[in-house]
Amino acid sequence: MTPNSQYKAIKTELQINRVTMRKDDSVSFSATTPELTDDELSAFRQVSKVVCNVVIEPQGGSSGVLEIKERVDGGKSPGQRLRASMFVWWNQLNKPGDDFENFYRIKMELLIEMVKGKLE
């Protein structure tokens, strides 16, 4: 059994209503489905906060598929992604007078100590 085999795949119409660019160049969007049955609603609830594979295609068809994969070349390194995520976290904390570089050093030190604690 694969880790996500307990979930049913969901195929439905939906309308994308709002697209927002995030600081890390990812996209957040909201979408609306047609009226759903209780079973269909339950299927959506089950996959809440679960990473899913998604294909979005207009009803009239499309001229091909744009496949978005994790970037191997030309994208951010794992370290750059971690730093960018920590920057967003720091912004969300919104502590006036706090400086990101100090926050970054403290959190990285905690992360390093956690990893070192797992070494033999």
KEGULO-156565 format. One record per atom (N, C-alpha, C): residue number from 1; atom name; x, y, z. Coordinates in nm, 3 decimals. Layout:
<sites>
i->NUM&at->CA&X->X&Y->Y&Z->Z .
...
</sites>
This chain:
<sites>
i->1&at->N&X->0.085&Y->-0.119&Z->0.000 .
i->1&at->CA&X->0.000&Y->0.000&Z->0.000 .
i->1&at->C&X->0.088&Y->0.124&Z->0.000 .
i->2&at->N&X->0.068&Y->0.212&Z->-0.094 .
i->2&at->CA&X->0.145&Y->0.337&Z->-0.098 .
i->2&at->C&X->0.090&Y->0.433&Z->0.006 .
i->3&at->N&X->0.170&Y->0.532&Z->0.050 .
i->3&at->CA&X->0.127&Y->0.621&Z->0.157 .
i->3&at->C&X->-0.006&Y->0.692&Z->0.133 .
i->4&at->N&X->-0.041&Y->0.727&Z->0.010 .
i->4&at->CA&X->-0.165&Y->0.801&Z->-0.016 .
i->4&at->C&X->-0.275&Y->0.713&Z->-0.074 .
i->5&at->N&X->-0.260&Y->0.581&Z->-0.072 .
i->5&at->CA&X->-0.360&Y->0.495&Z->-0.134 .
i->5&at->C&X->-0.492&Y->0.494&Z->-0.059 .
i->6&at->N&X->-0.499&Y->0.551&Z->0.062 .
i->6&at->CA&X->-0.626&Y->0.555&Z->0.135 .
i->6&at->C&X->-0.716&Y->0.665&Z->0.080 .
i->7&at->N&X->-0.664&Y->0.754&Z->-0.004 .
i->7&at->CA&X->-0.743&Y->0.866&Z->-0.057 .
i->7&at->C&X->-0.797&Y->0.830&Z->-0.195 .
i->8&at->N&X->-0.918&Y->0.877&Z->-0.223 .
i->8&at->CA&X->-0.975&Y->0.861&Z->-0.357 .
i->8&at->C&X->-0.930&Y->0.978&Z->-0.443 .
i->9&at->N&X->-0.908&Y->0.951&Z->-0.571 .
i->9&at->CA&X->-0.880&Y->1.060&Z->-0.666 .
i->9&at->C&X->-1.010&Y->1.137&Z->-0.686 .
i->10&at->N&X->-0.997&Y->1.266&Z->-0.709 .
i->10&at->CA&X->-1.114&Y->1.352&Z->-0.729 .
i->10&at->C&X->-1.106&Y->1.412&Z->-0.868 .
i->11&at->N&X->-1.212&Y->1.396&Z->-0.945 .
i->11&at->CA&X->-1.221&Y->1.459&Z->-1.076 .
i->11&at->C&X->-1.347&Y->1.542&Z->-1.077 .
i->12&at->N&X->-1.332&Y->1.673&Z->-1.095 .
i->12&at->CA&X->-1.448&Y->1.762&Z->-1.092 .
i->12&at->C&X->-1.420&Y->1.885&Z->-1.177 .
i->13&at->N&X->-1.525&Y->1.958&Z->-1.208 .
i->13&at->CA&X->-1.509&Y->2.088&Z->-1.270 .
i->13&at->C&X->-1.474&Y->2.186&Z->-1.159 .
i->14&at->N&X->-1.399&Y->2.287&Z->-1.192 .
i->14&at->CA&X->-1.378&Y->2.395&Z->-1.097 .
i->14&at->C&X->-1.344&Y->2.522&Z->-1.173 .
i->15&at->N&X->-1.367&Y->2.633&Z->-1.107 .
i->15&at->CA&X->-1.335&Y->2.763&Z->-1.164 .
i->15&at->C&X->-1.231&Y->2.828&Z->-1.075 .
i->16&at->N&X->-1.118&Y->2.867&Z->-1.133 .
i->16&at->CA&X->-1.014&Y->2.935&Z->-1.057 .
i->16&at->C&X->-1.055&Y->3.081&Z->-1.047 .
i->17&at->N&X->-1.065&Y->3.130&Z->-0.923 .
i->17&at->CA&X->-1.116&Y->3.265&Z->-0.900 .
i->17&at->C&X->-1.007&Y->3.368&Z->-0.874 .
i->18&at->N&X->-0.906&Y->3.331&Z->-0.802 .
i->18&at->CA&X->-0.803&Y->3.428&Z->-0.765 .
i->18&at->C&X->-0.669&Y->3.358&Z->-0.767 .
i->19&at->N&X->-0.570&Y->3.422&Z->-0.826 .
i->19&at->CA&X->-0.433&Y->3.370&Z->-0.830 .
i->19&at->C&X->-0.344&Y->3.474&Z->-0.764 .
i->20&at->N&X->-0.263&Y->3.430&Z->-0.669 .
i->20&at->CA&X->-0.173&Y->3.519&Z->-0.597 .
i->20&at->C&X->-0.031&Y->3.467&Z->-0.607 .
i->21&at->N&X->0.060&Y->3.555&Z->-0.644 .
i->21&at->CA&X->0.202&Y->3.520&Z->-0.648 .
i->21&at->C&X->0.258&Y->3.533&Z->-0.506 .
i->22&at->N&X->0.336&Y->3.435&Z->-0.464 .
i->22&at->CA&X->0.396&Y->3.439&Z->-0.331 .
i->22&at->C&X->0.542&Y->3.480&Z->-0.344 .
i->23&at->N&X->0.603&Y->3.521&Z->-0.231 .
i->23&at->CA&X->0.740&Y->3.571&Z->-0.232 .
i->23&at->C&X->0.839&Y->3.468&Z->-0.284 .
i->24&at->N&X->0.811&Y->3.339&Z->-0.266 .
i->24&at->CA&X->0.903&Y->3.236&Z->-0.311 .
i->24&at->C&X->0.876&Y->3.192&Z->-0.455 .
i->25&at->N&X->0.798&Y->3.272&Z->-0.529 .
i->25&at->CA&X->0.760&Y->3.247&Z->-0.668 .
i->25&at->C&X->0.668&Y->3.127&Z->-0.685 .
i->26&at->N&X->0.607&Y->3.079&Z->-0.577 .
i->26&at->CA&X->0.501&Y->2.979&Z->-0.591 .
i->26&at->C&X->0.370&Y->3.054&Z->-0.610 .
i->27&at->N&X->0.263&Y->2.981&Z->-0.635 .
i->27&at->CA&X->0.132&Y->3.042&Z->-0.661 .
i->27&at->C&X->0.031&Y->2.986&Z->-0.563 .
i->28&at->N&X->-0.051&Y->3.073&Z->-0.512 .
i->28&at->CA&X->-0.166&Y->3.034&Z->-0.429 .
i->28&at->C&X->-0.290&Y->3.072&Z->-0.508 .
i->29&at->N&X->-0.390&Y->2.983&Z->-0.510 .
i->29&at->CA&X->-0.512&Y->3.019&Z->-0.581 .
i->29&at->C&X->-0.633&Y->2.963&Z->-0.508 .
i->30&at->N&X->-0.748&Y->3.026&Z->-0.533 .
i->30&at->CA&X->-0.874&Y->2.974&Z->-0.480 .
i->30&at->C&X->-0.956&Y->2.927&Z->-0.599 .
i->31&at->N&X->-1.038&Y->2.827&Z->-0.573 .
i->31&at->CA&X->-1.120&Y->2.771&Z->-0.679 .
i->31&at->C&X->-1.256&Y->2.734&Z->-0.624 .
i->32&at->N&X->-1.354&Y->2.734&Z->-0.711 .
i->32&at->CA&X->-1.490&Y->2.698&Z->-0.673 .
i->32&at->C&X->-1.536&Y->2.579&Z->-0.756 .
i->33&at->N&X->-1.597&Y->2.482&Z->-0.689 .
i->33&at->CA&X->-1.651&Y->2.365&Z->-0.757 .
i->33&at->C&X->-1.802&Y->2.384&Z->-0.776 .
i->34&at->N&X->-1.865&Y->2.299&Z->-0.856 .
i->34&at->CA&X->-2.011&Y->2.298&Z->-0.857 .
i->34&at->C&X->-2.060&Y->2.246&Z->-0.721 .
i->35&at->N&X->-2.190&Y->2.249&Z->-0.698 .
i->35&at->CA&X->-2.245&Y->2.195&Z->-0.574 .
i->35&at->C&X->-2.206&Y->2.048&Z->-0.563 .
i->36&at->N&X->-2.162&Y->2.009&Z->-0.442 .
i->36&at->CA&X->-2.112&Y->1.873&Z->-0.423 .
i->36&at->C&X->-2.202&Y->1.793&Z->-0.330 .
i->37&at->N&X->-2.200&Y->1.662&Z->-0.348 .
i->37&at->CA&X->-2.272&Y->1.573&Z->-0.257 .
i->37&at->C&X->-2.191&Y->1.559&Z->-0.128 .
i->38&at->N&X->-2.250&Y->1.497&Z->-0.027 .
i->38&at->CA&X->-2.179&Y->1.475&Z->0.099 .
i->38&at->C&X->-2.054&Y->1.390&Z->0.078 .
i->39&at->N&X->-2.063&Y->1.287&Z->-0.006 .
i->39&at->CA&X->-1.947&Y->1.201&Z->-0.033 .
i->39&at->C&X->-1.835&Y->1.279&Z->-0.102 .
i->40&at->N&X->-1.874&Y->1.367&Z->-0.196 .
i->40&at->CA&X->-1.774&Y->1.448&Z->-0.267 .
i->40&at->C&X->-1.709&Y->1.547&Z->-0.171 .
i->41&at->N&X->-1.788&Y->1.609&Z->-0.085 .
i->41&at->CA&X->-1.733&Y->1.699&Z->0.016 .
i->41&at->C&X->-1.636&Y->1.626&Z->0.107 .
i->42&at->N&X->-1.672&Y->1.506&Z->0.145 .
i->42&at->CA&X->-1.586&Y->1.425&Z->0.231 .
i->42&at->C&X->-1.453&Y->1.396&Z->0.163 .
i->43&at->N&X->-1.457&Y->1.367&Z->0.033 .
i->43&at->CA&X->-1.333&Y->1.340&Z->-0.041 .
i->43&at->C&X->-1.241&Y->1.462&Z->-0.039 .
i->44&at->N&X->-1.298&Y->1.583&Z->-0.053 .
i->44&at->CA&X->-1.217&Y->1.705&Z->-0.046 .
i->44&at->C&X->-1.160&Y->1.725&Z->0.094 .
i->45&at->N&X->-1.239&Y->1.698&Z->0.195 .
i->45&at->CA&X->-1.191&Y->1.713&Z->0.333 .
i->45&at->C&X->-1.074&Y->1.619&Z->0.361 .
i->46&at->N&X->-1.081&Y->1.499&Z->0.307 .
i->46&at->CA&X->-0.975&Y->1.400&Z->0.332 .
i->46&at->C&X->-0.841&Y->1.443&Z->0.273 .
i->47&at->N&X->-0.843&Y->1.514&Z->0.163 .
i->47&at->CA&X->-0.716&Y->1.554&Z->0.100 .
i->47&at->C&X->-0.671&Y->1.693&Z->0.142 .
i->48&at->N&X->-0.742&Y->1.752&Z->0.238 .
i->48&at->CA&X->-0.700&Y->1.883&Z->0.288 .
i->48&at->C&X->-0.559&Y->1.873&Z->0.345 .
i->49&at->N&X->-0.470&Y->1.960&Z->0.302 .
i->49&at->CA&X->-0.331&Y->1.966&Z->0.345 .
i->49&at->C&X->-0.247&Y->1.846&Z->0.300 .
i->50&at->N&X->-0.296&Y->1.771&Z->0.202 .
i->50&at->CA&X->-0.221&Y->1.661&Z->0.143 .
i->50&at->C&X->-0.166&Y->1.709&Z->0.010 .
i->51&at->N&X->-0.040&Y->1.684&Z->-0.018 .
i->51&at->CA&X->0.017&Y->1.721&Z->-0.147 .
i->51&at->C&X->-0.045&Y->1.632&Z->-0.254 .
i->52&at->N&X->-0.100&Y->1.693&Z->-0.358 .
i->52&at->CA&X->-0.172&Y->1.620&Z->-0.462 .
i->52&at->C&X->-0.112&Y->1.649&Z->-0.599 .
i->53&at->N&X->-0.127&Y->1.555&Z->-0.690 .
i->53&at->CA&X->-0.097&Y->1.579&Z->-0.830 .
i->53&at->C&X->-0.222&Y->1.638&Z->-0.893 .
i->54&at->N&X->-0.207&Y->1.743&Z->-0.972 .
i->54&at->CA&X->-0.323&Y->1.811&Z->-1.028 .
i->54&at->C&X->-0.300&Y->1.838&Z->-1.177 .
i->55&at->N&X->-0.404&Y->1.816&Z->-1.255 .
i->55&at->CA&X->-0.403&Y->1.856&Z->-1.396 .
i->55&at->C&X->-0.518&Y->1.954&Z->-1.412 .
i->56&at->N&X->-0.490&Y->2.073&Z->-1.461 .
i->56&at->CA&X->-0.594&Y->2.173&Z->-1.485 .
i->56&at->C&X->-0.604&Y->2.193&Z->-1.636 .
i->57&at->N&X->-0.720&Y->2.162&Z->-1.689 .
i->57&at->CA&X->-0.740&Y->2.174&Z->-1.833 .
i->57&at->C&X->-0.874&Y->2.243&Z->-1.860 .
i->58&at->N&X->-0.876&Y->2.347&Z->-1.945 .
i->58&at->CA&X->-1.003&Y->2.410&Z->-1.978 .
i->58&at->C&X->-1.100&Y->2.308&Z->-2.039 .
i->59&at->N&X->-1.230&Y->2.329&Z->-2.019 .
i->59&at->CA&X->-1.330&Y->2.233&Z->-2.068 .
i->59&at->C&X->-1.323&Y->2.210&Z->-2.218 .
i->60&at->N&X->-1.290&Y->2.311&Z->-2.294 .
i->60&at->CA&X->-1.284&Y->2.296&Z->-2.438 .
i->60&at->C&X->-1.160&Y->2.224&Z->-2.487 .
i->61&at->N&X->-1.077&Y->2.179&Z->-2.396 .
i->61&at->CA&X->-0.952&Y->2.114&Z->-2.433 .
i->61&at->C&X->-0.837&Y->2.212&Z->-2.422 .
i->62&at->N&X->-0.720&Y->2.164&Z->-2.454 .
i->62&at->CA&X->-0.600&Y->2.249&Z->-2.444 .
i->62&at->C&X->-0.507&Y->2.219&Z->-2.560 .
i->63&at->N&X->-0.405&Y->2.301&Z->-2.574 .
i->63&at->CA&X->-0.310&Y->2.282&Z->-2.682 .
i->63&at->C&X->-0.190&Y->2.200&Z->-2.637 .
i->64&at->N&X->-0.199&Y->2.140&Z->-2.522 .
i->64&at->CA&X->-0.089&Y->2.059&Z->-2.470 .
i->64&at->C&X->-0.088&Y->2.069&Z->-2.318 .
i->65&at->N&X->0.014&Y->2.014&Z->-2.258 .
i->65&at->CA&X->0.026&Y->2.012&Z->-2.113 .
i->65&at->C&X->0.156&Y->2.079&Z->-2.072 .
i->66&at->N&X->0.147&Y->2.175&Z->-1.982 .
i->66&at->CA&X->0.265&Y->2.236&Z->-1.922 .
i->66&at->C&X->0.289&Y->2.159&Z->-1.793 .
i->67&at->N&X->0.395&Y->2.081&Z->-1.789 .
i->67&at->CA&X->0.422&Y->2.001&Z->-1.670 .
i->67&at->C&X->0.521&Y->2.076&Z->-1.582 .
i->68&at->N&X->0.480&Y->2.103&Z->-1.460 .
i->68&at->CA&X->0.563&Y->2.176&Z->-1.365 .
i->68&at->C&X->0.624&Y->2.074&Z->-1.270 .
i->69&at->N&X->0.754&Y->2.062&Z->-1.273 .
i->69&at->CA&X->0.825&Y->1.967&Z->-1.188 .
i->69&at->C&X->0.918&Y->2.046&Z->-1.097 .
i->70&at->N&X->0.968&Y->1.978&Z->-0.995 .
i->70&at->CA&X->1.068&Y->2.043&Z->-0.910 .
i->70&at->C&X->1.187&Y->2.076&Z->-0.999 .
i->71&at->N&X->1.236&Y->2.197&Z->-0.985 .
i->71&at->CA&X->1.345&Y->2.242&Z->-1.070 .
i->71&at->C&X->1.475&Y->2.176&Z->-1.030 .
i->72&at->N&X->1.545&Y->2.124&Z->-1.130 .
i->72&at->CA&X->1.674&Y->2.062&Z->-1.104 .
i->72&at->C&X->1.785&Y->2.161&Z->-1.138 .
i->73&at->N&X->1.778&Y->2.222&Z->-1.256 .
i->73&at->CA&X->1.878&Y->2.320&Z->-1.299 .
i->73&at->C&X->1.812&Y->2.456&Z->-1.309 .
i->74&at->N&X->1.882&Y->2.559&Z->-1.266 .
i->74&at->CA&X->1.832&Y->2.694&Z->-1.281 .
i->74&at->C&X->1.736&Y->2.737&Z->-1.172 .
i->75&at->N&X->1.693&Y->2.647&Z->-1.086 .
i->75&at->CA&X->1.605&Y->2.682&Z->-0.976 .
i->75&at->C&X->1.685&Y->2.710&Z->-0.851 .
i->76&at->N&X->1.615&Y->2.730&Z->-0.742 .
i->76&at->CA&X->1.683&Y->2.757&Z->-0.615 .
i->76&at->C&X->1.739&Y->2.627&Z->-0.558 .
i->77&at->N&X->1.852&Y->2.637&Z->-0.493 .
i->77&at->CA&X->1.909&Y->2.522&Z->-0.423 .
i->77&at->C&X->1.825&Y->2.495&Z->-0.299 .
i->78&at->N&X->1.837&Y->2.378&Z->-0.239 .
i->78&at->CA&X->1.765&Y->2.352&Z->-0.115 .
i->78&at->C&X->1.797&Y->2.456&Z->-0.005 .
i->79&at->N&X->1.921&Y->2.499&Z->0.003 .
i->79&at->CA&X->1.959&Y->2.601&Z->0.101 .
i->79&at->C&X->1.892&Y->2.735&Z->0.073 .
i->80&at->N&X->1.884&Y->2.772&Z->-0.055 .
i->80&at->CA&X->1.816&Y->2.897&Z->-0.092 .
i->80&at->C&X->1.667&Y->2.889&Z->-0.063 .
i->81&at->N&X->1.609&Y->2.772&Z->-0.087 .
i->81&at->CA&X->1.466&Y->2.754&Z->-0.058 .
i->81&at->C&X->1.439&Y->2.764&Z->0.091 .
i->82&at->N&X->1.529&Y->2.703&Z->0.173 .
i->82&at->CA&X->1.514&Y->2.710&Z->0.318 .
i->82&at->C&X->1.523&Y->2.855&Z->0.365 .
i->83&at->N&X->1.622&Y->2.929&Z->0.316 .
i->83&at->CA&X->1.638&Y->3.069&Z->0.356 .
i->83&at->C&X->1.516&Y->3.152&Z->0.316 .
i->84&at->N&X->1.465&Y->3.131&Z->0.195 .
i->84&at->CA&X->1.346&Y->3.205&Z->0.148 .
i->84&at->C&X->1.224&Y->3.171&Z->0.234 .
i->85&at->N&X->1.209&Y->3.045&Z->0.271 .
i->85&at->CA&X->1.097&Y->3.004&Z->0.357 .
i->85&at->C&X->1.110&Y->3.066&Z->0.495 .
i->86&at->N&X->1.233&Y->3.071&Z->0.546 .
i->86&at->CA&X->1.255&Y->3.132&Z->0.677 .
i->86&at->C&X->1.227&Y->3.282&Z->0.673 .
i->87&at->N&X->1.254&Y->3.345&Z->0.560 .
i->87&at->CA&X->1.225&Y->3.487&Z->0.545 .
i->87&at->C&X->1.075&Y->3.513&Z->0.551 .
i->88&at->N&X->0.997&Y->3.426&Z->0.483 .
i->88&at->CA&X->0.851&Y->3.438&Z->0.488 .
i->88&at->C&X->0.803&Y->3.417&Z->0.631 .
i->89&at->N&X->0.859&Y->3.318&Z->0.700 .
i->89&at->CA&X->0.824&Y->3.291&Z->0.839 .
i->89&at->C&X->0.852&Y->3.413&Z->0.926 .
i->90&at->N&X->0.971&Y->3.472&Z->0.909 .
i->90&at->CA&X->1.009&Y->3.592&Z->0.983 .
i->90&at->C&X->0.911&Y->3.706&Z->0.958 .
i->91&at->N&X->0.872&Y->3.724&Z->0.831 .
i->91&at->CA&X->0.774&Y->3.829&Z->0.798 .
i->91&at->C&X->0.639&Y->3.804&Z->0.864 .
i->92&at->N&X->0.598&Y->3.679&Z->0.870 .
i->92&at->CA&X->0.469&Y->3.645&Z->0.930 .
i->92&at->C&X->0.470&Y->3.668&Z->1.081 .
i->93&at->N&X->0.587&Y->3.654&Z->1.145 .
i->93&at->CA&X->0.596&Y->3.680&Z->1.288 .
i->93&at->C&X->0.580&Y->3.828&Z->1.317 .
i->94&at->N&X->0.622&Y->3.912&Z->1.222 .
i->94&at->CA&X->0.603&Y->4.057&Z->1.229 .
i->94&at->C&X->0.646&Y->4.117&Z->1.363 .
i->95&at->N&X->0.770&Y->4.090&Z->1.403 .
i->95&at->CA&X->0.823&Y->4.147&Z->1.526 .
i->95&at->C&X->0.898&Y->4.275&Z->1.492 .
i->96&at->N&X->0.843&Y->4.390&Z->1.528 .
i->96&at->CA&X->0.909&Y->4.517&Z->1.495 .
i->96&at->C&X->1.049&Y->4.525&Z->1.558 .
i->97&at->N&X->1.141&Y->4.577&Z->1.485 .
i->97&at->CA&X->1.276&Y->4.595&Z->1.536 .
i->97&at->C&X->1.363&Y->4.471&Z->1.523 .
i->98&at->N&X->1.302&Y->4.354&Z->1.496 .
i->98&at->CA&X->1.380&Y->4.232&Z->1.480 .
i->98&at->C&X->1.445&Y->4.235&Z->1.343 .
i->99&at->N&X->1.565&Y->4.182&Z->1.335 .
i->99&at->CA&X->1.636&Y->4.184&Z->1.208 .
i->99&at->C&X->1.645&Y->4.042&Z->1.153 .
i->100&at->N&X->1.619&Y->4.024&Z->1.023 .
i->100&at->CA&X->1.612&Y->3.891&Z->0.964 .
i->100&at->C&X->1.744&Y->3.816&Z->0.979 .
i->101&at->N&X->1.856&Y->3.882&Z->0.958 .
i->101&at->CA&X->1.984&Y->3.812&Z->0.967 .
i->101&at->C&X->2.004&Y->3.749&Z->1.104 .
i->102&at->N&X->1.966&Y->3.821&Z->1.209 .
i->102&at->CA&X->1.977&Y->3.767&Z->1.345 .
i->102&at->C&X->1.882&Y->3.649&Z->1.362 .
i->103&at->N&X->1.758&Y->3.664&Z->1.317 .
i->103&at->CA&X->1.658&Y->3.557&Z->1.322 .
i->103&at->C&X->1.711&Y->3.434&Z->1.248 .
i->104&at->N&X->1.766&Y->3.455&Z->1.128 .
i->104&at->CA&X->1.818&Y->3.346&Z->1.045 .
i->104&at->C&X->1.931&Y->3.272&Z->1.117 .
i->105&at->N&X->2.025&Y->3.345&Z->1.173 .
i->105&at->CA&X->2.138&Y->3.281&Z->1.244 .
i->105&at->C&X->2.090&Y->3.199&Z->1.363 .
i->106&at->N&X->1.998&Y->3.253&Z->1.441 .
i->106&at->CA&X->1.947&Y->3.182&Z->1.559 .
i->106&at->C&X->1.875&Y->3.054&Z->1.517 .
i->107&at->N&X->1.786&Y->3.063&Z->1.419 .
i->107&at->CA&X->1.709&Y->2.946&Z->1.375 .
i->107&at->C&X->1.799&Y->2.842&Z->1.309 .
i->108&at->N&X->1.897&Y->2.887&Z->1.232 .
i->108&at->CA&X->1.989&Y->2.793&Z->1.169 .
i->108&at->C&X->2.072&Y->2.721&Z->1.275 .
i->109&at->N&X->2.115&Y->2.792&Z->1.378 .
i->109&at->CA&X->2.191&Y->2.730&Z->1.486 .
i->109&at->C&X->2.107&Y->2.623&Z->1.556 .
i->110&at->N&X->1.979&Y->2.652&Z->1.580 .
i->110&at->CA&X->1.890&Y->2.553&Z->1.640 .
i->110&at->C&X->1.875&Y->2.430&Z->1.550 .
i->111&at->N&X->1.863&Y->2.453&Z->1.420 .
i->111&at->CA&X->1.851&Y->2.343&Z->1.325 .
i->111&at->C&X->1.980&Y->2.260&Z->1.322 .
i->112&at->N&X->2.094&Y->2.327&Z->1.322 .
i->112&at->CA&X->2.223&Y->2.257&Z->1.322 .
i->112&at->C&X->2.237&Y->2.172&Z->1.449 .
i->113&at->N&X->2.202&Y->2.229&Z->1.563 .
i->113&at->CA&X->2.212&Y->2.155&Z->1.690 .
i->113&at->C&X->2.119&Y->2.034&Z->1.689 .
i->114&at->N&X->2.000&Y->2.049&Z->1.630 .
i->114&at->CA&X->1.907&Y->1.938&Z->1.623 .
i->114&at->C&X->1.968&Y->1.823&Z->1.540 .
i->115&at->N&X->2.027&Y->1.858&Z->1.427 .
i->115&at->CA&X->2.088&Y->1.756&Z->1.341 .
i->115&at->C&X->2.208&Y->1.693&Z->1.411 .
i->116&at->N&X->2.292&Y->1.774&Z->1.475 .
i->116&at->CA&X->2.408&Y->1.721&Z->1.546 .
i->116&at->C&X->2.366&Y->1.627&Z->1.658 .
i->117&at->N&X->2.251&Y->1.656&Z->1.721 .
i->117&at->CA&X->2.202&Y->1.570&Z->1.828 .
i->117&at->C&X->2.161&Y->1.431&Z->1.778 .
i->118&at->N&X->2.141&Y->1.417&Z->1.648 .
i->118&at->CA&X->2.103&Y->1.288&Z->1.590 .
i->118&at->C&X->2.224&Y->1.208&Z->1.545 .
i->119&at->N&X->2.343&Y->1.269&Z->1.554 .
i->119&at->CA&X->2.466&Y->1.199&Z->1.513 .
i->119&at->C&X->2.513&Y->1.107&Z->1.624 .
i->120&at->N&X->2.581&Y->1.000&Z->1.584 .
i->120&at->CA&X->2.636&Y->0.906&Z->1.683 .
i->120&at->C&X->2.761&Y->0.961&Z->1.744 .
</sites>
